[in-house]
Amino acid sequence: MRRDKQRVIVAGAGGFIGHHLVLALKADGCWVRGVDLKYPEFASTPADEFELIDLRRWEQCERALRGARGADVYNLAANMGGIGFIERNKAVIMHDNVLINTHMLEAARQAGVARFLYTSSACVYPIYRQQSPDVTPLREEDAYPADPEDGYGWEKLFSERQCRHYSEDHGLETRVVRFHNIFGPLGTYDGGREKSPAAICRKVAQATDGGEIEIWGDGTQTRSYCYVDDAVEGIRRLMRTSHRDPLNLGQERLISINELVDIVAGIAGKRVRRRHVPGALGVRGRTSDNTRLRAVLGWEPHVSLEDGLRHTYRWIDEQLRAHGRRAPAAA
């Protein structure tokens, strides 16, 4: 390992955001070790080292962080997916992710890393603050009194507290970011783990002009969506600050699922009818308050939803075409 480059370990480097982070770090000349259970699904990794490692196991976390004194560690590793997946897999999600995060924090402390960034989620915010589509933007302090999303939200909130205590008790420089619905190319778009933007892009791409797609619920539930390039830029900026408390990272623009479908259909140049069916919905509304983000970073996400969806739709459409899964063009 060369010592004249910034050394970085990315846990979860085989995943969607982790792969984009490795690309950005390498573009800036960093030396990067990526670790994950799997390689990136849709592209080869540019990491200097990439190891298949099960971070639920203590000895594997020690291996992942060997020689990491003075390095930066980004812990994006997690067992997760879209709302359907996390609603059906609470026990395994909590089991796997608590083990990953506990072992990674202790391994980072023992290795003497410079900084440790943990990727949390807007799912830590209380259900009682998200019961209307016209939700009030969520501030970082709104996480308490706690009532996070069952399973996934609770393990994220617990791990945020772990980071705080490792900082207070052991002097480990921890950073915590709360992602709000990150999307973009090179991410899962089918199979049950995909998020709503990818699922809608896939459904629209596979629909004929004038055809019908299924939407879970009445489609009035609202979210804000942040493009992956902004997410990567945000966590890299956060890592360079001295801010230890959790920080939102998302867009403030609130949009319904029905509106999201209309935007994607417009990008595709199709007329699409929505058929509303029962399904996992999550909270009724959620969006980020970026007041603290702007104050801490002097920056905020800037890629528009339309531009991000245009890139995402084009990539998913290309994937479907390549595998013969796109709807045939109208005669």
ZAMARGU-4260 file (C-alpha; in steps of 0.2 Angstrom, whole numbers, plus 5000, padded with zeros to 4 digits):
<rodrens>
0) 5000/5000/5000 | 5007/5017/4995 | 5008/5029/5009 | 5008/5045/4999 | 4990/5044/4995
5) 4975/5046/5006 | 4970/5029/5011 | 4951/5025/5012 | 4942/5009/5016 | 4924/5008/5009
10) 4913/4995/5018 | 4898/4991/5007 | 4908/4995/4991 | 4899/4982/4981 | 4882/4991/4984
15) 4874/5005/4975 | 4881/5021/4984 | 4897/5012/4989 | 4902/5009/4971 | 4898/5027/4967
20) 4909/5032/4982 | 4923/5022/4976 | 4922/5029/4959 | 4923/5047/4966 | 4937/5043/4978
25) 4948/5035/4964 | 4945/5050/4953 | 4952/5061/4966 | 4968/5050/4968 | 4964/5041/4984
30) 4970/5023/4988 | 4954/5013/4991 | 4951/4996/4998 | 4933/4990/4995 | 4925/4977/5005
35) 4908/4968/5004 | 4899/4952/5002 | 4898/4954/4984 | 4906/4963/4969 | 4897/4978/4961
40) 4882/4971/4951 | 4883/4982/4935 | 4901/4987/4933 | 4919/4983/4938 | 4926/4991/4953
45) 4941/5003/4951 | 4946/5000/4970 | 4965/4996/4972 | 4960/4981/4983 | 4942/4973/4984
50) 4939/4959/4996 | 4924/4948/4998 | 4921/4949/5017 | 4907/4946/5028 | 4906/4960/5040
55) 4894/4952/5052 | 4910/4942/5058 | 4922/4950/5070 | 4937/4943/5063 | 4932/4948/5045
60) 4930/4966/5051 | 4948/4965/5058 | 4954/4959/5041 | 4944/4973/5032 | 4953/4986/5043
65) 4971/4979/5044 | 4984/4992/5041 | 4971/5006/5042 | 4979/5017/5055 | 4976/5035/5049
70) 4964/5030/5036 | 4946/5036/5033 | 4933/5023/5034 | 4915/5024/5026 | 4903/5011/5033
75) 4889/5009/5020 | 4888/4991/5023 | 4870/4985/5027 | 4857/4972/5023 | 4843/4983/5016
80) 4831/4986/5002 | 4815/4995/4997 | 4800/4996/5008 | 4793/4979/5003 | 4809/4971/5008
85) 4812/4980/5025 | 4794/4977/5030 | 4796/4958/5028 | 4813/4955/5035 | 4815/4965/5051
90) 4823/4951/5061 | 4837/4948/5049 | 4840/4966/5045 | 4842/4970/5063 | 4853/4955/5066
95) 4864/4958/5052 | 4866/4977/5053 | 4869/4978/5072 | 4883/4965/5070 | 4891/4974/5055
100) 4890/4991/5064 | 4896/4985/5081 | 4910/4975/5074 | 4916/4989/5062 | 4916/5003/5076
105) 4926/4992/5087 | 4938/4987/5073 | 4940/5005/5068 | 4944/5010/5086 | 4957/4996/5088
110) 4965/5000/5071 | 4967/5019/5075 | 4958/5025/5060 | 4957/5044/5057 | 4938/5046/5054
115) 4923/5034/5053 | 4908/5039/5044 | 4891/5029/5047 | 4877/5030/5034 | 4861/5031/5044
120) 4843/5034/5036 | 4828/5045/5037 | 4819/5030/5044 | 4825/5035/5061 | 4812/5049/5062
125) 4797/5046/5072 | 4781/5038/5064 | 4771/5051/5073 | 4779/5065/5063 | 4776/5057/5046
130) 4757/5053/5046 | 4752/5066/5033 | 4758/5068/5015 | 4760/5086/5018 | 4773/5083/5031
135) 4784/5096/5040 | 4802/5094/5034 | 4811/5084/5047 | 4825/5092/5057 | 4839/5082/5065
140) 4833/5085/5083 | 4816/5078/5078 | 4822/5060/5080 | 4818/5061/5098 | 4807/5056/5107
145) 4810/5040/5097 | 4798/5030/5087 | 4807/5025/5071 | 4802/5014/5058 | 4801/4996/5065
150) 4816/4985/5062 | 4827/4995/5050 | 4824/5012/5058 | 4827/5006/5076 | 4844/4998/5071
155) 4849/5014/5062 | 4845/5024/5077 | 4854/5012/5089 | 4870/5013/5078 | 4869/5032/5078
160) 4870/5031/5097 | 4884/5019/5096 | 4894/5031/5085 | 4891/5045/5098 | 4897/5034/5113
165) 4912/5028/5103 | 4916/5046/5100 | 4913/5052/5118 | 4921/5037/5127 | 4935/5032/5115
170) 4939/5048/5105 | 4935/5040/5089 | 4931/5053/5076 | 4914/5048/5070 | 4902/5056/5057
175) 4884/5051/5055 | 4873/5055/5039 | 4855/5052/5037 | 4851/5048/5019 | 4834/5053/5012
180) 4830/5041/4997 | 4845/5041/4987 | 4843/5035/4968 | 4853/5034/4952 | 4860/5023/4939
185) 4870/5007/4944 | 4857/5002/4957 | 4845/4988/4959 | 4830/4990/4949 | 4820/4974/4952
190) 4820/4958/4963 | 4811/4966/4978 | 4826/4977/4985 | 4824/4991/4973 | 4818/5009/4979
195) 4803/5018/4972 | 4812/5028/4958 | 4820/5013/4951 | 4804/5002/4952 | 4794/5016/4943
200) 4807/5018/4930 | 4807/4999/4927 | 4788/4998/4926 | 4787/5013/4914 | 4801/5006/4903
205) 4792/4989/4902 | 4774/4997/4899 | 4768/5000/4882 | 4762/5018/4877 | 4745/5020/4884
210) 4748/5005/4895 | 4746/5002/4914 | 4757/5000/4929 | 4754/4995/4947 | 4757/5007/4961
215) 4756/5002/4979 | 4743/5012/4989 | 4734/5027/4982 | 4750/5036/4976 | 4747/5051/4987
220) 4761/5046/4999 | 4776/5059/4998 | 4795/5058/4998 | 4810/5068/4993 | 4823/5061/4982
225) 4842/5064/4981 | 4853/5059/4966 | 4868/5048/4970 | 4881/5060/4965 | 4875/5073/4977
230) 4874/5059/4991 | 4893/5055/4987 | 4898/5073/4987 | 4889/5076/5003 | 4897/5062/5013
235) 4914/5067/5007 | 4911/5085/5013 | 4905/5079/5029 | 4920/5068/5032 | 4931/5084/5031
240) 4921/5093/5044 | 4922/5092/5063 | 4903/5089/5064 | 4900/5074/5075 | 4881/5074/5077
245) 4869/5066/5064 | 4866/5076/5048 | 4852/5075/5035 | 4857/5073/5017 | 4843/5074/5005
250) 4832/5085/4994 | 4819/5097/5002 | 4807/5095/4987 | 4792/5085/4992 | 4783/5075/4979
255) 4770/5061/4978 | 4772/5044/4971 | 4759/5049/4958 | 4769/5064/4953 | 4784/5053/4952
260) 4776/5042/4940 | 4770/5057/4929 | 4788/5063/4928 | 4796/5047/4923 | 4782/5044/4910
265) 4786/5061/4903 | 4804/5057/4902 | 4800/5040/4893 | 4788/5049/4881 | 4773/5038/4886
270) 4756/5039/4892 | 4754/5028/4907 | 4739/5024/4917 | 4741/5020/4936 | 4732/5005/4944
275) 4733/5006/4963 | 4735/4990/4972 | 4738/4985/4991 | 4756/4985/4996 | 4769/4991/5009
280) 4768/5010/5010 | 4779/5015/5024 | 4775/5033/5032 | 4763/5044/5023 | 4776/5058/5020
285) 4794/5062/5023 | 4806/5075/5018 | 4822/5083/5024 | 4825/5100/5032 | 4842/5105/5026
290) 4845/5120/5037 | 4859/5112/5047 | 4866/5104/5031 | 4869/5121/5023 | 4876/5128/5039
295) 4888/5113/5042 | 4894/5110/5024 | 4891/5127/5015 | 4883/5116/5002 | 4867/5106/4998
300) 4862/5094/4984 | 4859/5102/4968 | 4855/5089/4955 | 4836/5091/4950 | 4824/5077/4952
305) 4820/5078/4933 | 4839/5077/4928 | 4842/5063/4940 | 4827/5053/4934 | 4832/5056/4916
310) 4849/5048/4920 | 4842/5034/4930 | 4828/5030/4917 | 4840/5030/4903 | 4851/5017/4912
315) 4837/5006/4917 | 4830/5006/4900 | 4846/5001/4892 | 4848/4987/4905 | 4831/4980/4901
320) 4834/4982/4882 | 4850/4972/4884 | 4841/4958/4892 | 4826/4958/4881 | 4814/4964/4895
325) 4808/4980/4888 | 4791/4982/4880 | 4791/4981/4861 | 4788/4998/4852 | 4771/5001/4846
330) 4768/4997/4827
</rodrens>
